[in-house]
Amino acid sequence: METNDERVFNLVKDAGDLKNAICGLYQFAYSNIISGNATSDDLGALDGLITAVQLLAKKHFDDADDYYSKMN
């Protein structure tokens, strides 16, 4: 069982990971998609990156929601 401090640390860490993932997604899209030189492999990679960011965001939201619901 996590302590309160560990839960808060993990929520903050997940938020930072999510921020960094979005920055990486933007850089990938700018370098490979917006430049107009995208291949089908690039589009597949972009789809995978978007899915990963969506899952990370959902996990973070669910964890934060659970944390705050237990505060009351």
Secondary structure, 3 states (H helix, E strand, C coil): CCCHHHHHHHHHHHHHHHHHHHHHHHHHHHHHHHCCCCCHHHHHHHHHHHHHHHHHHHHHHHHHHHHHHCCC
